[in-house]
């Protein structure tokens, strides 16, 4: 296994951005960078052993410095939506940044995806005692950042092992009671994504199995109402393997999937959440997570221009493990409230393999 760090340009204020490539003994590679604590290329084999990148990336740091769809980024302080961009803590109302209609999306105008993180190289053993290598990124978000109370210290840790398992672990602590909801926002296409602008095929033929019996009910702005509904017999039903494309046209209001699923099992425990297969290449992708929810997004708003590296809608899927959107305003949802002395820890494992067909 090897770990190599190289320069990847610099931020607009001159801070160096470093790209670190993690390679296991099979030659399968994962790259990450400290701008936005972001996941870059994930190069894994198809059934013929041919390596290809399966995660949407830009070819230079410049495009990551400007607004972008969140390619591979760590999103916070609060990923997804906060209704009317406000919440109460201990009787006090906090107004955070309004940046999505009347609401707050992904933590505000300058969220964690557009911040410079410190980096430390790490190595150790995974849960099965096998060697793994990785990078731990850390960030201090000041009190009042985008309107959120408390100074919050966050880590985003990427670990890669010989089983081609990518573990992403988030931690957070705070100096004042605040709400925190963290996710990785990678865009996947298991058929492989060519370097440079464009080059991805539709993910309509990808076959998905989601270990999720319910989705969150939402209003016209995709703000949760506080209730859930069974997926059975609906366009959201992936309890048995089904292609993304079969029923995607039944969701015209959102132009595809952009919905939070309830991951079956006990939140806080690592458990299966999803399995996706590209039948043509044979690549498989499995997710296990401690998080309570998972947002399925089929890249409905990629515009096919420079801001999306030339990629268009439905050329990728996102499975963003997270707490429920707007959980800060729904006492019946698993809480996102973090208090001084407590520590948030959430882990998601991405396992890459091959279906021989």
MOCOR-V50885 format. One record per residue. N is the residue number from 1. RES is the residue in three letters. BURIAL is 1 if it has 24 or more other C-alpha atoms within 12 Angstrom, else 0. Layout:
<<N,RES,BURIAL> <N,RES,BURIAL>>
//
This chain:
<<1,UNK,1> <2,UNK,1> <3,UNK,1> <4,UNK,0> <5,UNK,0> <6,UNK,0> <7,UNK,0> <8,UNK,1> <9,UNK,0> <10,UNK,1> <11,UNK,1> <12,UNK,0> <13,UNK,0> <14,UNK,0> <15,UNK,0> <16,UNK,0> <17,UNK,1> <18,UNK,1> <19,UNK,1> <20,UNK,1> <21,UNK,1> <22,UNK,1> <23,UNK,1> <24,UNK,1> <25,UNK,0> <26,UNK,0> <27,UNK,1> <28,UNK,1> <29,UNK,1> <30,UNK,1> <31,UNK,1> <32,UNK,1> <33,UNK,1> <34,UNK,1> <35,UNK,1> <36,UNK,1> <37,UNK,1> <38,UNK,1> <39,UNK,1> <40,UNK,1> <41,UNK,1> <42,UNK,1> <43,UNK,1> <44,UNK,1> <45,UNK,1> <46,UNK,1> <47,UNK,1> <48,UNK,0> <49,UNK,0> <50,UNK,0> <51,UNK,1> <52,UNK,1> <53,UNK,1> <54,UNK,1> <55,UNK,1> <56,UNK,1> <57,UNK,1> <58,UNK,1> <59,UNK,0> <60,UNK,1> <61,UNK,1> <62,UNK,0> <63,UNK,1> <64,UNK,1> <65,UNK,1> <66,UNK,1> <67,UNK,0> <68,UNK,1> <69,UNK,1> <70,UNK,1> <71,UNK,1> <72,UNK,1> <73,UNK,1> <74,UNK,1> <75,UNK,1> <76,UNK,1> <77,UNK,1> <78,UNK,1> <79,UNK,1> <80,UNK,1> <81,UNK,1> <82,UNK,1> <83,UNK,1> <84,UNK,1> <85,UNK,1> <86,UNK,1> <87,UNK,1> <88,UNK,1> <89,UNK,1> <90,UNK,0> <91,UNK,0> <92,UNK,0> <93,UNK,0> <94,UNK,1> <95,UNK,1> <96,UNK,1> <97,UNK,1> <98,UNK,1> <99,UNK,0> <100,UNK,0> <101,UNK,0> <102,UNK,0> <103,UNK,1> <104,UNK,1> <105,UNK,1> <106,UNK,1> <107,UNK,1> <108,UNK,1> <109,UNK,1> <110,UNK,1> <111,UNK,1> <112,UNK,1> <113,UNK,1> <114,UNK,1> <115,UNK,1> <116,UNK,1> <117,UNK,1> <118,UNK,1> <119,UNK,1> <120,UNK,1> <121,UNK,1> <122,UNK,0> <123,UNK,0> <124,UNK,0> <125,UNK,0> <126,UNK,0> <127,UNK,0> <128,UNK,0> <129,UNK,0> <130,UNK,0> <131,UNK,1> <132,UNK,1> <133,UNK,1> <134,UNK,1> <135,UNK,1> <136,UNK,1> <137,UNK,1> <138,UNK,1> <139,UNK,1> <140,UNK,1> <141,UNK,1> <142,UNK,0> <143,UNK,0> <144,UNK,1> <145,UNK,1> <146,UNK,1> <147,UNK,1> <148,UNK,1> <149,UNK,1> <150,UNK,1> <151,UNK,1> <152,UNK,1> <153,UNK,1> <154,UNK,1> <155,UNK,1> <156,UNK,1> <157,UNK,1> <158,UNK,1> <159,UNK,1> <160,UNK,1> <161,UNK,1> <162,UNK,1> <163,UNK,1> <164,UNK,1> <165,UNK,1> <166,UNK,1> <167,UNK,1> <168,UNK,1> <169,UNK,1> <170,UNK,1> <171,UNK,1> <172,UNK,1> <173,UNK,1> <174,UNK,1> <175,UNK,1> <176,UNK,1> <177,UNK,1> <178,UNK,1> <179,UNK,1> <180,UNK,1> <181,UNK,1> <182,UNK,1> <183,UNK,1> <184,UNK,1> <185,UNK,1> <186,UNK,1> <187,UNK,1> <188,UNK,1> <189,UNK,1> <190,UNK,1> <191,UNK,1> <192,UNK,1> <193,UNK,1> <194,UNK,1> <195,UNK,0> <196,UNK,0> <197,UNK,0> <198,UNK,1> <199,UNK,1> <200,UNK,1> <201,UNK,1> <202,UNK,1> <203,UNK,1> <204,UNK,1> <205,UNK,1> <206,UNK,1> <207,UNK,1> <208,UNK,1> <209,UNK,1> <210,UNK,1> <211,UNK,1> <212,UNK,1> <213,UNK,1> <214,UNK,1> <215,UNK,1> <216,UNK,1> <217,UNK,1> <218,UNK,1> <219,UNK,0> <220,UNK,0> <221,UNK,1> <222,UNK,1> <223,UNK,1> <224,UNK,1> <225,UNK,1> <226,UNK,1> <227,UNK,0> <228,UNK,0> <229,UNK,0> <230,UNK,0> <231,UNK,1> <232,UNK,0> <233,UNK,0> <234,UNK,0> <235,UNK,1> <236,UNK,1> <237,UNK,1> <238,UNK,1> <239,UNK,1> <240,UNK,0> <241,UNK,0> <242,UNK,1> <243,UNK,1> <244,UNK,1> <245,UNK,1> <246,UNK,0> <247,UNK,0> <248,UNK,1> <249,UNK,0> <250,UNK,0> <251,UNK,0> <252,UNK,0> <253,UNK,0> <254,UNK,0> <255,UNK,0> <256,UNK,1> <257,UNK,1> <258,UNK,1> <259,UNK,1> <260,UNK,1> <261,UNK,1> <262,UNK,1> <263,UNK,1> <264,UNK,1> <265,UNK,0> <266,UNK,0> <267,UNK,1> <268,UNK,0> <269,UNK,0> <270,UNK,1> <271,UNK,1> <272,UNK,1> <273,UNK,1> <274,UNK,1> <275,UNK,1> <276,UNK,1> <277,UNK,1> <278,UNK,1> <279,UNK,1> <280,UNK,0> <281,UNK,1> <282,UNK,1> <283,UNK,1> <284,UNK,1> <285,UNK,1> <286,UNK,1> <287,UNK,1> <288,UNK,1> <289,UNK,1> <290,UNK,1> <291,UNK,1> <292,UNK,1> <293,UNK,1> <294,UNK,1> <295,UNK,1> <296,UNK,1> <297,UNK,1> <298,UNK,1> <299,UNK,1> <300,UNK,1> <301,UNK,1> <302,UNK,1> <303,UNK,0> <304,UNK,0> <305,UNK,0> <306,UNK,1> <307,UNK,1> <308,UNK,1> <309,UNK,1> <310,UNK,1> <311,UNK,1> <312,UNK,1> <313,UNK,1> <314,UNK,1> <315,UNK,1> <316,UNK,1> <317,UNK,1> <318,UNK,1> <319,UNK,1> <320,UNK,1> <321,UNK,1> <322,UNK,1> <323,UNK,1> <324,UNK,1> <325,UNK,1> <326,UNK,1> <327,UNK,1> <328,UNK,1> <329,UNK,1> <330,UNK,1> <331,UNK,0> <332,UNK,0> <333,UNK,1> <334,UNK,1> <335,UNK,1> <336,UNK,1> <337,UNK,1> <338,UNK,1> <339,UNK,1> <340,UNK,0> <341,UNK,0> <342,UNK,0> <343,UNK,0> <344,UNK,1> <345,UNK,1> <346,UNK,1> <347,UNK,1> <348,UNK,1> <349,UNK,1> <350,UNK,1> <351,UNK,1> <352,UNK,1> <353,UNK,1> <354,UNK,1> <355,UNK,1> <356,UNK,0> <357,UNK,0>>
//
